[in-house]
Amino acid sequence: MSDSTPEITKLILKAAAKADKESPGIPSDETVEPLKWPLQATVGPGLEGAIACETKIGYVNGTNGWLIYQGYNIFDLCAHCTFEEVAYLLLYGDLPTKEQLDSFQGKLVAARSLPHTLRMMMATPIEEMNPMSGLRLGTNLMRRRLTWRDTEAGRPDPSSAIASDEDSIPMETAPMGEKRAIYEFGRRRAPRPQDASRRTTGAASLDSCIQLISGVGTITAAIARIHDNALPIEPDPNLGHAANILYMMTGERPSPEAERVMDVALILHADHGMNASTFAAMVVASTLSDIYFSIGAAIAALTGPLHGGANEQVVRTLKEIGGPNKVDAWFKRTMKKGEKIPGFGHRVYKAYDPRARILEPLARHLVSHSPESSSPESRLLYRTARKLEKSVVSTLGKEKSVLPNVDFYSGIVYSSMGIPEHMFTPLFAASRVAGWTARVHEYLKKNRIFRPRAWYVGEFGREVKPITSRRTKKRKK
């Protein structure tokens, strides 16, 4: 972490003090006991309320507005750590020593340069693909280049398979199911084929996690360049992870201030409970697929508008409003129509999102003090956002807990650093890949294939009629 950015550290610690004052209790007082399986839980549609596993990686308390990584408060991590330290923490469970960090950074540096993967990517029309599609492709090409899993010899051994659906027998037994699954098995690693290159991996180790954490950042930056009609830039081994992403995206070495702000943004997005993309990664991994396909599934889940892209919409909305003096009229029209305001409210948080607490002062700092970020458009976006926040919170905040979430200010931060809107979600993935890989790695230590039930509400006893006798059935609206 740069020592030349004490003002940013001060802003984060000030936000932490405000959160401490407004939230009941402090995160370090919280104690969560290990589960005793099996357990009963109230489950809603979409598995809402279901508990799939135990974890030490991250904890979200939406009532108090807490976000914890491996026992550490998010405010402390943002104030005192780099993204590399936090990625190490998520993977290994402890913050690194100086020697451990040096070794970890060396692995990230070695994994950051992907000339063969980028060459394969550029053989496809990346410029015609949306950035998230390009990121899914790039991750798959990393798997093709860096592992032996795509070779015929890497195909799973059929003799180790179980019947396609028989893993569900216990859970389908009325009324409660068996205490233990009939088909349980430990983690089975595919043996390395004799003809596999020694430079490739089996895509199941911590080295593969590190490769993805570093590589997804490189691919994200390359996609940004290609969409800007420019060639990808090789990473600079003398720059850190956050600085390299900015450098490879923009072609300019960032200032210490921009590097620090990007570092904080990456830390804030690195993990957030059992969200849709994290769950998608873990479901794929639980079949004993591999980490690359698991992360590909996470990226696919993040592509959906209900999970990724909200900060893009926030920036578009602020531009549509057109300035702080037009907020009241816009807000009145929007409330009358009953439309959702992007960047407000969260399925988990009923208190102020701690990530938004940190990003708001960073956005203010960028548009007020950073020469490269203080464009009239950036200043107007921020002032419009602040006015909109006051209108929403004063109307809906106390009664319905509709408060700014992480997306409300992150887009302004990214825009102020010259990052185009279509790259916001890929940049989110470049951060969240640390949490995705850590969660998968942790789950596989006590792997159990995911197999929830669907409750059948259909008919029984229907007869198959000849096709000439069938009639179109009116569907219920």
N, C-alpha and C positions, 0 to 999 in steps of 0.2 A: 504494500500500500504506500502511495506517495506521501511524503511528509510535507508536501507543498500545498496540501488541501485542508488545512485545519478548519477553515470556515465551514466546509461541508460536514466534517465530523461534529462541529458545534451545532449545526442545524439538526443533525440526526439525534444527538443527545437531548436537544431541546424538545424535539418531538417525543422522545422517550419519556421525558419528565412529564409532559402533558398527558400522555397515555397513562402513566402511573397514577396521576392525580384523578383522572376521570374513570379509570377502571377499578372495580372492587378487588382488592387483593393484588398480589404480584405473582407472576408465573412460577417462580421458584417455590411457592408455597403449595402448589398443586401436586397431589399424589394420585396416581392411577394404578390400581392393583392389577396384577396379571389375571387373565380370564381363566375360568374353570369350565372346560368344554365337556359336554355340549351346553349351550346356553340358549335362553329364550329372549327374543327381541321382537319389537313391533316393527313389521316390515311393510312399507308402502310400495306403490308401483315404481318400477325402475330400481328395485332393491333399496329404496330409501329406508334408512334406519337399520339395514342389515350390517352385521359385523363379519367381515370375511377373514380377518387374520389379526394377529398381534403385530405391532411394529414399535421400534425405538427411534425411527428415523425422523418423523415429524408429528406435531400435534397442533391442532387448531381448536381454540375455544372461542366460538363465535359470540357467545354471550358477553364475554369480557374483552373481546378484541385482542386475543393473544395468538401469536404464531411462534412456534418453538421448533428448532431443528436440533435433534439429538440432545435435548436438555438446555440449549442456549436460546435466549431471547433474541428475536430477529433484530431488535434495535441494537443490541450489543454486537451482533455479528456484522451488521452494516457499518457500525461506527468504527470497528477495530480490525476487521478481516478483509481479505481479498476473496474473489470468487474461487480462486484455486484452493484456498484454505477451506472454504465452505464445501466445495465439491469433495475434498478429501474427508471432511467431517461426515458428510452424508454417506460416503462409501465405507469408511473404516470405523466410524463411531466416536472418534476423538479428533480434536484439532491437532494438526501436525506439529512436531518439533521442527527446528530449523533444518536439520538433516533430512527429515522425512519430507518436508515441503520441497527442498531442493531436488530430491529424487523424483517426487511426484511431478514437479514442473518440468523436469527433464523428459519424463515420459510424455507429457502433454506436448512439449515442443516437438519431439520426434514424431508424434502422431498428427501434428497439425498440417504438415505438407502432404497433399494428396494429388500429385500431378497426374498419375494414371487414372484415378477416379474422375478427376475433372476433365481429362481428355475424353473419357468415355461419355461423360455427361454432354460435352459440347458436340459429340457426334449425333445428338438428338436435338430437336428444336426447342431447347430450354426457353428461348425468348418468346415462344408462342404458348408456353405452359404457364399456369398461374404458379406463383412461388412455392406454395405448399405442395403442389404436384411435383415440382422440381426437387423439393427437399425429400419427398418419399422416394423418388427415383435415385437421387444421390446416395441416400442411405443404403438402398438395395445394391447399388454399384460398389459401395464400400464393402459390403458383405461379399460380393463377387470377387473383389480384388484382394481383400485382406484375410479371408478365411478359405478353408477347403470345403465348406459345407455345401456349396453349389455343385460340386463335382459328383459324378455318379457314385464314386466310392464313399461320398459323404452322406448318401441316402440312409435314413434310419434303418436299422436291422429289423426286418419284419418279425423275427422270432421273439423280439422283446416287446412286441405290441400286445395290447389287450383288445377284446372285441370293442367295436366302435362306440357302443352306447352302454355296455354292461356296467360301467363304473357307476351308473345311476341306480342300480337295483336297490341298495339300501334305502335311498331317499324316496323311492317310489313305493315302499312297503307301508301300508296303512296301519295305524294312523300316524305314527311318529317316526318310523324308520328304525334301522338298526343303530346300535351304539357306535359300531365301527364299520367302515366301508369293507365290503367283501374283497374288492380289488384295490389294495394299497401297495405302493411300491416306492422304493427310495430313488434318489436321483441317479439316473443312468447316463453316463457320459458316452457319447459316441467315440469309439477308438479312432485315433489318427490313422488315416490310410497310409500304407507304406510309400505310395508315390506322391504324397502331399508335400508341397514345398515347405521347408523349415521356416520360411518367412511368414507363413500363414498360421492362423490360430483356429481353434475349434469353436470360437464365438460363444464361449460359456464362462470365461474367466474375467477377473477384474481388469486384466489388460484390455479385453474387448470393451469393457465399460469406459475405460480411459480413452480408448481409440474413438469411441462414439462421442464422448464429451468434447473432445478436441475437434473431431472431424465434422460434426454437425455445425459448429461455428464456421469452419472453413467453407463448407458447402453453402451455408446461408449467405456468407459474404460474396461467394462466387456468383450465386443467383442474382444478387443485387447488381453486381457489375454487368452481367450478361443482359439483364433487363434494361440497363442504362447504355447499351450498345458499346460496352467496353470489355476488355479482356480481364479475366481473374488475375489477382495479384498474389504472388507467393508471400507467405507469412514471414514476419521478421522475428528471428529467434531471440532477439534482444528485447522484444516487447512482451508484456503479459497477455493473458487471455482476452480481457476486455479491450485493451489497446489494440490487439491484433484484429479483433472483429471490426472495430472502427476503421483501422488502417486498410484492411482488405476490402471493406465496403466503399470507402470514400477515396482511397488512394493517397490520403494525407495522414501523417502521424499525428495522433490527437494530442491536445494539450493535457497536462496532468489533471486539470479540472474535469475535462470531458472523459478521460479515462476513469477517473474516480467515480463519476456519476454513472457511467456504464457498468462499472464494477458493482455498485450498489443495486442498480436495476436488475442485473443478473442474479445477485444474491436473493433479492426479493421474490423472483419468479422461480427459484430453483426447486421448490417443493411445496405442495399444498394439499396434503391429505389424500384420500382415495377419490380423486376427481376422475372424470370419464376417461381421459387419456392414460392416466396412471393405471386405472383398472383394466383398460384394454391391453396395456403392455403386460400386466401380470396374468391375465387370462391366457394370452398366447404363450407366455413363458411356462405356465403351469402344465401345458401339454408336453413339455420338454422339447419345444422348438428351440430357438436360440435368441440371444439378446438383440441381434440385428433385426430379425423379423418382429420381435416384441416392440422395439422402438419404432419400426415401421407402422405397426398397428397403433401405437400412441400418436404418431404424426397424423395418421388417417383420422383418428378420433378428434384431434385438435383442428382438423380442417373444417369440421361441422360448425355452423354459425352459432349453435347454442353453447359452444365451448370456447372457440377462439375467434378473434376478430373484433371484439367489442371496443377495444381502444381505437381501432380504425374508425368505427362508427362515431365514437365520441368526437374525434377531430373533424369528421365531416359535418356532424351536427353543429359544432361550434362555428364552423365556417358558414354553415347555412343560416345560423342566427344572425351573424354579421356584426356583432359588437355588443358591449355590455349595456348600451342604451336601448337595445332591442330585445333584451332578455325577457322583460316583464310581459310584453305582448306575446312573444313566442311561447313562454311558459303557460300563459293563460289559455292560449289556443290548444296547446298540447294536453293540458289537464282536462279541458272540455271534451276533447276527443277520446280521452281515456288511454292515451298512448304511453308506452314505457319510455322513460328517459334514459338513454345509454349512459353507462358509467355510474349508475346509482342502484343501490340495493344489492343484496347478495344472499344466496341460498343458505349460507352458513352464518355470516356475520349479522348480528343484531346490534352490534356496537360499531364504532368507526373502524374500518379496515386498517390494521396497523401499517400495511404497505402503502396505503393512500396517505397516511400521516407523514410518511417519510418522503414520498414522491412529490407532494404539494410544495414543501419548502425548496426541494431541489429544482422543481420547475420554475419557481419564483426566482431562485438564485440564477438560473441559466438565462432567463429573459431579462434580468436586471443587471447582472454583473459580467456575463461572459460576452466579449466582443463579437465572437463568431455566431452567437446564438441570439443576440439582441436585435433581430430583424423586426420591423414593424408588424409583420404577420404573426410572429411568435408572441410578441407582447400583447397583441390584440386577442389571440387565442387564450392566453393566460387570464387576462382581465375579464373576458367573457365567461371563462370557466368559473372564476371566483364569484362573479355575480350570479351565475346559474346555481352554484352550490348554495349560496345564501338563500335563494328563492326556494329551492327544493327542501333544504333542511328546515327552514322556518315553517314550511307548509306540511311536510310529510315526515320530518326527522323524528320528533319525539313520539308522535302517535303511531307511526308505522315502521319506525327504524329504517327509513329509506335514507341511507347515507352514502357518501362517495365510496366506491370500491377501487381496487387496484387499477382498473382500466381508465378511470376518469382523468388521472394526471399522467399516466405512463406515456400516452400518445403525445402529449405536449412535450414531455422530456425528450422522446425520440425525435420528434419533429424539430426541436430546438438544436439537435445535434446533426441535422441534415439527413435523417433517415426517412425515406419515402414511406407513405402509409402502407403500401402493399407488402412491405417487409416487416411490419410490426409482429405478425403472428409467427413467421419463421424465426424471428429474433427471440420470441417467447420460447419456441422449441429449443433454440440454442442454449437457453438457460435451464429449462425444465428437464432436459435430457439427463442432468445430474441427478435429479430426484427419480426420474423413471428408472435409470440403471440401478440406483441404490435400492429402490423398492423391489425390483426384480431379483437382484442379488440376494437380498435379505429373505425374500419369500421362498426362494428355491432351497434354502437350507432346511426347511421343513415343508417341502412341497406337497400339496394336495391339489389335484386337478379341480378346477372350478366347475361345478355342475349344479346350479340352482334349478329349481323346478318351475314349471309353468302350470297354473291351475286350469284344468280342462273344463270348459263350460259348453262344449259342443253336444251334438246329438249322438245317440246310439241306435243300432238296429236298422240303419238305412240300407235299402236294397239297390244294387246296380241294375239300371234299366238299359235296354238297347239304345244306342245313340239316336235312333229314329224316334224313340218315344220320349226323349228328354225335352223338357220345356224350360225356358228361361225363368229363373226365379227372381221375383222382385226383391231387391236388396233394401234393407232397412236404412233409412237416412240417419 
